[in-house]
Amino acid sequence: MTRCRLCGSEAMASVVDLGATPPCESFLAADQLDEPEPAYPLHLRVCTGCWLAQIPPLITPEETFKEYAYFSSYSTSWVEHARTFVAGAVQRLALDADAFVVEVASNDGYLLRHVVDRGIRCLGIEPSVNVGATARDAGVPTLTEFLDPDTGAGVRAEHGPADLVVANNVYAHIPDVVGFTRGLRALVADDGWVSIEVQHLLTLIEENQYDTIYHEHFQYYTVASAMRALESGGLALVDVELLPTHGGSVRLWARPAEVAGEPTRRVADVLDREKAAGLRELSGYTEFSARVAKVRRDLLRFLIDAAERGETVVGYGAPGKGNTLLNHCGVRPDLLPYTVDRNPYKHGRFTPGTRIPILPPERIAADRPDYVLVLPWNLRAELVEQLSFVHEWGGRLVFPIPELSIVEAASRKGTA
């Protein structure tokens, strides 16, 4: 990658190089285990012109999302997060039965089902055939398409302009950030609103969340770089909220530039925090690679020591972030014989690259392991509750990020 995909600058600086890994959602069936498996470089760089962090577009969204393994509704906390958002948006924007809401990358209808329940007209735009079908089965109108300016204009022509366009956890997933942003502008009414949730680069750096770097995430935003991205499509940032989701995210409230007005004080406050952290100069990025290396050493040391003591460690969850972590650390079934996941789609499959079997969650209670390595660490509060039964045989939970911690399931107290 020689040029920034947002501003075109050639001033690209390395942040962290994670080697080469397979795409994080390309789970393997048993009959694929003897076949070649492609791997692509995973090297995060930052543009010193506009400070957008990004990886090269080595895979296409079409490859990733043709058949997607992630179903949002399997996370109880995420469904509740969506319900709370919808309730707040309805109140904030005074949405009623005459309103129209569009969600881009609407997945299995986890969010729009709350809009449907309120009697508000809505439409999901979801590129994955399999998860979009699940949404339609649940009563959520869903269009199977990728968003670009033409798609946005077509939806507007058929359904009318949207009072609210929601784009949660998709703004990082598109290599053509300018074209996607123009698609958002095409969808939204001239006096409407756009709400975007995306992981915050500030917390990614501060909390060592390097496992959220993977090939389907093409860029990583500060509020400052997100403002510039929004401007590229005719939108302006109006307000921002800091969220705990995904280890630390931002909710960006934007409007068409012609009606946006001045941003709130909260925008200025977050911009000041980012500047103080050095994220508009190289000093904010220079130590990240060394801290990533320590996470790797600590996890491997724990797994090897446990194996030498004859203790068993199994995994919980098979998220995309877990596959970045497992591949970077070189963890194989000799150190982690299996992981479990609530999503039946993944049962009987194997993690990409590391070839670790994925089993139903009930296997943990049957095997009673000494430790459970929790790969979706961002759901810590939810999973400590779900896995509280592990204390019945004295098992403990292990969280690898931001630093290795072992949680006594009974008391829920952490020890480093």
NORDA-V735523 format. One record per backbone hydrogen bond with DSSP energy under -1.0 kcal/mol. CO is the residue of the C=O (numbers start at 1). NH is the residue of the N-H. If there is no record, write none. Layout:
{{CO | NH} {CO | NH}}
//
This chain:
{{4 | 8} {9 | 4} {10 | 12} {11 | 48} {13 | 46} {16 | 44} {19 | 42} {21 | 40} {23 | 26} {25 | 27} {28 | 350} {29 | 32} {30 | 33} {32 | 35} {40 | 21} {42 | 18} {44 | 15} {44 | 16} {45 | 54} {46 | 13} {47 | 51} {52 | 47} {53 | 220} {54 | 45} {56 | 58} {60 | 64} {61 | 65} {62 | 66} {66 | 129} {71 | 74} {72 | 75} {75 | 79} {76 | 80} {77 | 81} {78 | 82} {79 | 83} {80 | 84} {81 | 85} {82 | 86} {83 | 87} {84 | 88} {85 | 89} {86 | 90} {87 | 91} {88 | 92} {89 | 93} {90 | 95} {96 | 99} {100 | 163} {100 | 164} {101 | 123} {102 | 166} {103 | 125} {106 | 109} {109 | 113} {111 | 114} {112 | 116} {113 | 117} {115 | 120} {116 | 119} {121 | 101} {123 | 103} {124 | 143} {125 | 105} {128 | 132} {129 | 133} {130 | 134} {131 | 135} {132 | 136} {133 | 137} {134 | 138} {135 | 140} {136 | 139} {141 | 124} {143 | 126} {143 | 145} {148 | 152} {149 | 153} {150 | 154} {151 | 155} {152 | 156} {153 | 157} {154 | 158} {155 | 159} {156 | 160} {162 | 189} {163 | 193} {164 | 102} {165 | 195} {166 | 104} {167 | 197} {170 | 173} {172 | 218} {172 | 219} {175 | 177} {176 | 180} {177 | 181} {178 | 182} {179 | 183} {180 | 184} {181 | 185} {182 | 186} {183 | 187} {184 | 188} {187 | 162} {189 | 192} {193 | 165} {194 | 254} {195 | 167} {196 | 252} {197 | 169} {198 | 250} {200 | 204} {201 | 205} {202 | 206} {203 | 207} {204 | 209} {208 | 210} {209 | 212} {210 | 213} {214 | 217} {218 | 55} {220 | 53} {221 | 201} {222 | 226} {223 | 227} {224 | 228} {225 | 229} {226 | 230} {227 | 231} {228 | 232} {230 | 233} {230 | 235} {231 | 234} {234 | 257} {236 | 255} {238 | 264} {239 | 253} {241 | 251} {243 | 249} {244 | 247} {245 | 248} {248 | 200} {249 | 243} {250 | 198} {251 | 241} {252 | 196} {253 | 238} {253 | 239} {254 | 194} {255 | 236} {256 | 259} {264 | 268} {265 | 269} {266 | 270} {267 | 271} {268 | 272} {269 | 273} {270 | 274} {271 | 275} {272 | 276} {273 | 277} {274 | 279} {275 | 278} {278 | 281} {278 | 284} {281 | 284} {282 | 285} {287 | 291} {288 | 292} {289 | 293} {290 | 294} {291 | 295} {292 | 296} {293 | 297} {294 | 298} {295 | 299} {296 | 300} {297 | 301} {298 | 302} {299 | 303} {300 | 304} {301 | 305} {302 | 306} {303 | 307} {304 | 308} {305 | 309} {306 | 311} {307 | 310} {312 | 371} {314 | 373} {316 | 375} {319 | 323} {320 | 324} {321 | 325} {322 | 326} {323 | 327} {324 | 328} {325 | 329} {326 | 331} {332 | 335} {332 | 336} {338 | 315} {339 | 359} {340 | 317} {343 | 346} {346 | 349} {349 | 358} {350 | 28} {351 | 355} {352 | 354} {356 | 351} {357 | 339} {358 | 348} {359 | 341} {360 | 363} {361 | 364} {362 | 366} {363 | 367} {364 | 368} {370 | 396} {371 | 314} {372 | 398} {373 | 316} {375 | 377} {376 | 379} {377 | 380} {379 | 383} {380 | 384} {381 | 385} {382 | 386} {383 | 387} {385 | 388} {387 | 390} {388 | 391} {389 | 392} {390 | 393} {390 | 395} {391 | 394} {396 | 372} {397 | 407} {398 | 374} {399 | 405} {405 | 399} {406 | 415} {407 | 397} {408 | 412} {413 | 408} {415 | 406}}
//
